[in-house]
Amino acid sequence: MAFLPKKKEKKMRKLIFIFFVLMNSYSFASCKLFNEDTPIQEGGRVKPYYVYATETLKYLIGKTKFENKKAKEVICLIYKNSIELDYTIQHNQLREFLNVEKSISSTDAESKKELIKAEYLQQKLNTSYKKALILLLNKITIYQNIKSGMAFSIFIDHQGEKQWAPVALFKDFKSLRKKVKASKNLYIDAHNDTFLLELKFSKSHLFSYSMLLAIFAIFVLVLTKKSWLNHFFIIATLLLQVIGITLRVIISGRAPITNMYETVLFSGFGALFIGYIIFFVKKEKLYLLAGLGYNVLCLFMMMFANNMLSSSISPLVPVLRDNFWLSTHVTTIILSYAALALSWMLANIALFRLRFGKIEKRELNDYFNHIYNCIKVGVVLLSAGIILGGIWADYSWGRFWGWDPKETWSLIVLLFYMAILHGKYSNWINNNRFITLSAFGFLTVMMAWFGVNYILASGLHSYGFSEGGAIFLGTFFATQIIFILVTTIRLPKSIN
């Protein structure tokens, strides 16, 4: 604007500034079409808009914010077609196919949708590559549905008939905003307000506070001898998790063990609970330390492994809708993993102290006994879980055993731990080897638990789980093996 006089130039700049402020204000206002507590119907469930927006954005990009905008604003901006997302591509083969390094924009992904679909249809085997393709296709479809207004429905009164209607029916923001404003009270009058419980649960961050309490409990357990304070923090940790799990059960209407997020949650809770019970029997704080340590690890994964664990509550596939078998078989299996996780924690603590610290013969024998006790509990629960799973498989699929990858690896875990128990009982395995094998043994659990879904990515048990996690699992395996190698080099002679 150098061709204008200085006064007119200054005035023009001011007008342009005001224009952009007004435009931004309008854009922001138009992104408040939906309230946090607006009931919406999506994926066969009624949920608050806040929950839908948060879960959807986390599914699309692995985060609950994008460009400093909250999920509820981002979803609205997608509907307005005024924002573009970036999808992270984890699978190397898919990166090569799309010719991208790490991510692809939503626009580019849309333009290649038919190409991706054709590649998916060419894949005959249910491999991780095929699952990566369908995951990207799902993201593209969800993004397109949000833009078209077909992603979810709101509750309206249409000519005296109360019904769900997709957002696409409303041609302008004014009429949509009017319907949205009335939808909450309309839905509550026609049904109830129980959907608001999910909003309170989602915003309560119970598991974050629980993780904080568990960390405090570890410090108190290690640094003080005040038993009442230990019990206070442990009971508070368990209580918060019980409340969180109970609320999730009420909201979903099923046992809290239907996806990887829930199994990690229940495993961490189960380990601390089992450790606390054994503590009262054996009067040994090591069980508490192991239980708290594993509990914190599980909660940490839930908080930060967004790309690997999905906290969303979704309708179940038909075979999982039998709550009796779901509650017995899967719960027993996860509790067995929790007990074996206690043995894993104790084994690693013992290896660390053997290599880098000082440990007396009596203390070392105590470690052997504690690990032995935890493995016995885990083996009994795992055996019961496998038998219950076989009965459920016969009921659902018409066969007791089919060498499905999950079934096979569960059997491998059971046989491995039974072998080291037998070896310990018969003195075929000495104490040092028993500790090392106990630490190594949890790798078989992780393979049965995570590996079948994230690496093999095949079989009848692959439904209901999130994608990704191969890097996590590889890192876990490498770290544990390196730790075992470092701690077993020049180990003291076996103390029997």
C-alpha positions in Angstrom: 0.0 0.0 0.0 2.9 2.3 -0.6 1.0 4.1 -3.4 -1.5 5.5 -0.8 -1.0 8.5 1.4 0.2 7.8 4.9 -3.1 8.7 6.5 -5.1 6.7 4.1 -2.7 3.8 4.4 -3.0 3.8 8.2 -6.8 3.9 7.9 -6.8 1.0 5.4 -4.6 -1.1 7.6 -6.9 -0.5 10.5 -9.9 -1.5 8.4 -8.2 -4.7 7.3 -7.3 -5.5 10.8 -10.9 -5.0 12.0 -12.1 -7.1 9.0 -9.9 -10.1 10.0 -10.8 -9.8 13.7 -14.5 -9.9 12.7 -13.9 -12.9 10.4 -12.0 -14.8 13.1 -14.7 -14.0 15.6 -17.4 -15.3 13.3 -15.4 -18.4 12.6 -14.9 -19.1 16.3 -18.6 -18.4 17.0 -19.7 -20.7 14.2 -17.6 -23.4 15.7 -19.7 -23.4 18.8 -22.6 -25.2 17.1 -22.7 -28.0 19.7 -22.5 -27.8 23.4 -20.4 -30.3 25.5 -23.5 -31.9 26.9 -25.4 -32.1 23.6 -26.7 -35.7 23.3 -25.6 -37.2 19.9 -26.1 -40.7 18.4 -23.1 -42.2 16.8 -21.9 -45.8 16.3 -25.0 -47.2 17.9 -24.6 -45.3 21.1 -25.9 -42.1 22.6 -23.1 -40.0 24.1 -22.3 -36.3 24.9 -20.8 -34.3 22.0 -17.7 -33.6 24.1 -17.0 -37.4 24.4 -17.7 -38.0 20.7 -15.4 -35.1 19.6 -12.6 -36.1 22.0 -12.6 -39.8 21.0 -13.0 -39.1 17.3 -10.1 -36.6 17.1 -7.9 -39.0 19.1 -8.8 -41.8 16.7 -8.0 -39.6 13.7 -4.7 -38.1 14.8 -3.9 -39.7 18.2 -4.4 -36.4 20.1 -7.3 -34.5 21.7 -6.1 -31.1 20.3 -5.0 -29.9 16.9 -3.3 -26.6 16.2 -4.1 -25.4 19.7 -7.8 -26.1 19.2 -9.9 -28.4 21.4 -11.5 -31.4 19.9 -15.0 -30.0 20.1 -13.9 -27.0 17.9 -11.9 -29.2 15.5 -14.8 -31.4 14.7 -17.0 -28.4 14.1 -14.3 -26.9 11.8 -14.1 -30.1 9.8 -17.9 -29.9 9.4 -17.4 -26.3 8.0 -14.7 -27.7 5.7 -12.2 -25.1 7.1 -9.5 -27.3 8.6 -7.2 -30.1 7.3 -5.8 -32.9 9.5 -2.6 -35.0 9.2 -2.9 -38.8 9.6 0.2 -40.5 11.0 1.2 -43.6 9.0 3.0 -46.1 11.2 3.2 -49.1 8.9 6.3 -49.0 6.7 4.7 -50.9 3.8 1.8 -48.4 3.8 4.2 -45.5 3.8 5.9 -47.0 0.7 2.6 -47.5 -1.0 1.4 -43.9 -0.3 4.9 -42.5 -1.0 5.0 -40.6 2.2 7.5 -40.3 5.1 5.5 -40.1 8.2 2.0 -38.7 7.6 -0.5 -37.9 4.9 -2.9 -34.9 4.9 -6.7 -35.6 5.0 -7.1 -34.0 1.5 -4.4 -36.2 0.0 -5.9 -39.3 1.7 -9.3 -38.5 0.3 -7.9 -38.1 -3.2 -6.3 -41.6 -2.9 -9.3 -43.3 -1.2 -10.2 -45.5 -4.2 -6.5 -46.5 -4.7 -6.2 -47.4 -1.0 -9.5 -49.4 -1.2 -8.3 -51.3 -4.3 -5.0 -52.2 -2.5 -7.0 -53.4 0.6 -9.2 -55.6 -1.6 -6.1 -57.2 -3.1 -4.9 -58.4 0.3 -6.1 -61.9 0.9 -4.5 -62.6 4.3 -5.5 -60.7 7.4 -2.0 -59.2 7.9 -0.9 -56.1 9.8 -0.6 -54.3 6.4 -4.2 -55.1 5.6 -5.3 -53.7 9.0 -3.3 -50.6 8.4 -5.1 -50.1 5.1 -8.5 -50.5 6.7 -7.5 -48.2 9.6 -6.7 -45.4 7.1 -9.8 -46.1 5.1 -11.9 -45.8 8.3 -10.2 -42.4 9.1 -11.0 -41.1 5.6 -14.6 -42.2 5.8 -15.1 -40.7 9.3 -13.6 -37.4 8.1 -15.8 -37.4 5.0 -18.9 -38.2 7.1 -18.1 -35.3 9.5 -17.8 -32.9 6.5 -21.1 -34.1 5.0 -22.9 -33.9 8.3 -23.6 -37.7 8.3 -21.2 -38.6 11.1 -23.7 -38.3 13.9 -27.4 -37.4 14.6 -29.1 -35.0 17.0 -32.4 -35.5 18.8 -35.1 -33.2 17.3 -38.9 -32.7 17.3 -40.0 -33.0 13.7 -43.7 -32.2 13.3 -44.5 -33.5 16.8 -42.4 -36.7 16.3 -39.3 -37.0 18.4 -36.5 -38.6 16.5 -32.8 -38.7 15.6 -31.8 -36.7 12.6 -28.4 -36.3 10.9 -26.8 -32.9 11.0 -26.8 -32.9 7.2 -30.6 -32.2 7.2 -30.0 -28.7 8.4 -28.9 -26.4 5.5 -27.7 -23.4 7.6 -25.9 -23.0 11.0 -28.8 -20.9 12.4 -31.4 -23.6 12.1 -28.9 -26.2 13.3 -27.9 -24.2 16.3 -31.6 -23.8 17.2 -32.2 -27.5 17.0 -29.1 -28.3 19.0 -30.1 -25.9 21.7 -33.4 -27.7 22.3 -32.1 -31.2 21.8 -30.7 -31.8 25.3 -33.9 -31.1 27.2 -35.9 -32.8 24.5 -33.9 -36.0 24.8 -34.0 -35.9 28.7 -37.8 -35.5 28.6 -38.2 -38.4 26.2 -35.6 -40.7 27.8 -33.3 -39.8 30.7 -30.1 -38.0 31.6 -27.9 -41.0 32.1 -25.8 -40.0 29.1 -24.5 -37.1 31.1 -22.7 -39.6 33.4 -20.2 -40.3 30.6 -19.4 -36.6 30.3 -18.7 -36.4 34.1 -16.6 -39.5 33.9 -14.6 -38.3 30.8 -13.8 -35.0 32.5 -13.1 -36.4 36.0 -9.7 -37.9 35.0 -10.0 -40.5 37.8 -7.2 -42.7 36.5 -4.8 -39.7 36.3 -5.4 -39.0 39.9 -5.1 -42.7 40.7 -1.7 -42.8 39.1 -0.6 -39.8 41.2 -1.8 -41.6 44.3 0.0 -44.8 43.3 3.3 -42.9 42.8 2.9 -41.3 46.3 2.2 -44.7 47.7 5.5 -46.0 46.3 7.5 -43.1 47.8 5.7 -43.6 51.2 6.4 -47.4 51.1 10.1 -46.9 50.3 10.9 -43.8 52.4 8.8 -44.2 55.6 7.8 -46.9 58.0 4.3 -45.5 58.7 2.1 -48.4 57.8 -1.1 -46.5 58.2 0.1 -44.0 55.6 1.0 -46.9 53.2 -2.5 -48.3 53.6 -4.1 -44.9 53.1 -2.5 -44.3 49.7 -3.0 -47.9 48.5 -6.6 -48.0 49.5 -7.2 -44.6 48.0 -5.6 -45.8 44.7 -7.7 -48.9 44.6 -10.8 -47.0 45.5 -10.4 -44.5 42.7 -9.8 -47.3 40.2 -12.9 -49.2 41.5 -15.0 -46.0 41.1 -13.6 -45.5 37.6 -14.1 -49.1 36.5 -17.6 -49.2 38.0 -18.6 -46.0 36.1 -17.2 -47.5 32.9 -19.3 -50.7 33.5 -22.4 -48.6 34.1 -21.9 -46.5 31.0 -21.0 -49.5 28.7 -23.3 -52.0 30.3 -20.6 -54.7 30.2 -17.5 -56.1 31.9 -14.5 -53.7 31.6 -12.3 -56.0 29.6 -13.4 -55.7 26.0 -10.5 -53.8 24.4 -6.8 -53.3 25.0 -7.3 -50.1 27.0 -9.6 -51.9 29.4 -7.4 -55.0 29.7 -4.4 -52.8 30.6 -6.5 -51.0 33.2 -7.9 -54.2 34.7 -4.5 -55.9 34.7 -2.9 -53.0 36.6 -5.8 -52.9 39.1 -5.7 -56.7 39.5 -1.9 -56.8 40.1 -2.2 -54.2 42.9 -5.3 -55.9 44.4 -3.6 -59.4 44.3 -0.4 -57.9 45.8 -2.4 -56.3 48.6 -4.2 -59.5 49.4 -1.0 -61.6 49.4 0.6 -58.9 51.6 -2.0 -59.5 54.3 -1.3 -63.3 54.2 2.5 -63.1 53.9 3.1 -59.7 55.6 5.7 -58.8 53.0 5.9 -55.3 51.6 7.6 -56.5 48.4 4.2 -57.5 47.1 2.9 -54.0 47.6 5.9 -52.5 45.8 5.6 -54.8 42.9 1.8 -54.3 42.6 2.2 -50.5 42.8 5.0 -50.4 40.3 3.1 -52.4 37.8 -0.1 -50.4 38.5 1.7 -47.2 37.7 3.1 -48.6 34.5 -0.3 -49.6 33.3 -1.9 -46.2 34.2 1.0 -44.5 32.4 0.3 -46.5 29.3 -3.4 -45.6 29.5 -2.5 -41.9 29.8 0.1 -41.5 27.1 -0.1 -44.4 24.6 -2.9 -42.7 22.7 -2.1 -44.2 19.4 -2.0 -47.7 20.9 -4.8 -47.8 23.4 -8.3 -46.4 22.6 -10.4 -45.4 25.6 -13.6 -45.1 23.6 -16.6 -47.3 24.5 -18.0 -49.0 21.3 -20.6 -51.6 20.6 -19.3 -55.1 20.8 -19.1 -57.6 18.0 -21.9 -60.3 18.4 -19.6 -63.1 19.8 -18.6 -60.8 22.7 -22.1 -59.9 23.8 -22.4 -62.8 26.1 -21.6 -61.1 29.4 -21.3 -64.3 31.4 -18.5 -65.8 29.3 -16.9 -62.4 28.8 -16.9 -61.7 32.5 -15.5 -65.1 33.4 -13.1 -66.1 30.7 -11.4 -62.7 29.9 -11.4 -61.5 33.5 -9.7 -64.8 34.6 -7.1 -64.5 31.9 -6.3 -60.8 32.7 -6.0 -61.6 36.4 -3.6 -64.3 35.6 -1.5 -61.8 33.6 -1.7 -59.5 36.7 -0.3 -62.2 39.0 2.4 -63.1 36.5 3.2 -59.4 36.2 3.9 -59.4 40.0 6.4 -62.2 39.5 8.0 -60.2 36.7 8.3 -57.1 38.8 9.8 -59.1 41.7 12.2 -60.9 39.4 13.5 -57.7 37.9 14.0 -56.2 41.4 15.9 -59.3 42.5 18.1 -59.2 39.4 18.9 -55.5 40.0 19.8 -56.1 43.6 21.9 -59.2 42.8 23.9 -57.3 40.2 24.1 -53.7 41.5 23.3 -54.0 45.2 23.9 -56.1 48.3 21.4 -58.8 49.2 21.6 -61.3 52.1 20.9 -65.0 51.7 17.6 -64.7 53.7 16.4 -61.9 51.5 17.3 -63.7 48.3 15.4 -66.8 49.5 12.4 -64.6 50.2 12.5 -63.3 46.7 12.5 -66.9 45.4 9.4 -67.7 47.5 7.5 -64.5 46.5 8.1 -65.1 42.8 7.2 -68.7 43.2 3.9 -67.8 45.0 2.9 -65.3 42.3 3.6 -67.7 39.5 1.5 -70.4 41.1 -1.4 -68.0 41.4 -0.9 -66.9 37.8 -0.8 -70.5 36.5 -3.9 -71.5 38.3 -5.8 -68.5 36.9 -4.4 -69.0 33.4 -5.4 -72.6 33.4 -8.9 -71.8 34.4 -9.1 -69.0 31.9 -8.0 -71.3 29.0 -10.6 -73.9 30.0 -13.3 -71.3 30.2 -12.2 -69.9 26.8 -12.5 -73.4 25.3 -16.0 -73.8 26.6 -17.0 -70.4 25.2 -15.3 -71.2 21.9 -17.4 -74.4 21.7 -20.5 -72.4 22.5 -19.8 -69.6 20.0 -17.7 -71.2 17.2 -18.6 -74.9 17.5 -15.1 -76.1 18.5 -13.2 -76.2 21.8 -9.8 -75.6 20.4 -8.6 -74.4 17.0 -5.0 -73.4 17.3 -5.9 -69.7 16.8 -2.8 -67.5 17.4 -4.3 -66.2 20.7 -5.1 -69.7 21.9 -1.7 -71.0 20.8 0.2 -68.3 22.6 -1.9 -68.7 25.8 -0.9 -72.3 25.8 2.8 -71.4 25.3 2.6 -69.0 28.3 1.0 -71.8 30.4 3.5 -74.4 29.4 6.5 -72.1 29.9 5.5 -71.2 33.5 4.5 -74.8 34.3 8.0 -75.9 33.1 9.8 -73.4 35.4 7.5 -74.3 38.3 8.3 -77.9 37.8 12.0 -77.2 37.4 12.0 -75.2 40.6 10.1 -77.8 42.5 12.3 -80.7 41.3 15.6 -78.6 41.8 16.3 -79.0 38.1 16.4 -75.2 37.9 18.5 -73.4 40.5 17.4 -70.2 42.2 19.4 -67.8 40.0 18.1 -69.4 36.8 14.6 -69.4 38.3 14.7 -65.6 38.8 16.1 -65.0 35.3 13.5 -67.3 33.7 10.7 -65.5 35.6 11.8 -62.2 34.3 12.1 -63.6 30.8 8.8 -65.4 31.1 6.7 -62.2 31.0 7.8 -61.8 27.4 5.6 -64.7 26.5 2.7 -63.0 28.3 3.3 -59.8 26.3 3.4 -61.8 23.1 0.1 -63.5 23.9 -1.4 -60.2 25.1 0.0 -57.6 22.8 2.0 -59.4 20.1 -0.9 -61.5 18.6 -2.8 -58.2 18.0 0.0 -55.8 17.1 2.5 -58.0 15.3 0.7 -61.1 14.1 -2.6 -59.1 13.7 -4.6 -62.2 12.8 -7.0 -64.8 14.1 -10.5 -64.9 15.6 -9.4 -63.0 18.7 -8.1 -59.9 16.9 -11.4 -58.0 17.1 -12.0 -55.2 19.6 -8.4 -54.1 19.8 -6.6 -50.9 18.7 -3.9 -50.8 16.0 -0.2 -50.0 16.3 2.0 -50.8 19.2 4.7 -52.8 17.4 7.4 -50.3 18.3 6.3 -50.4 21.9 6.4 -54.2 22.0 9.8 -54.3 20.3 11.2 -51.8 22.7 9.8 -53.7 25.7 11.4 -57.0 24.4 14.7 -55.4 23.7 14.9 -53.6 27.0 14.0 -56.7 29.0 16.5 -58.9 27.2 19.3 -56.3 27.5 18.5 -55.9 31.3 18.6 -59.7 31.7 22.0 -59.9 29.9 23.5 -57.1 31.9 22.3 -58.4 35.3 23.2 -62.1 34.7 26.8 -61.4 33.6 29.0 -62.4 36.5 26.1 -63.2 38.8 27.0 -64.4 42.2 26.9 -68.2 42.6 23.5 -69.7 43.2 22.3 -69.6 46.8 20.1 -72.6 47.5 
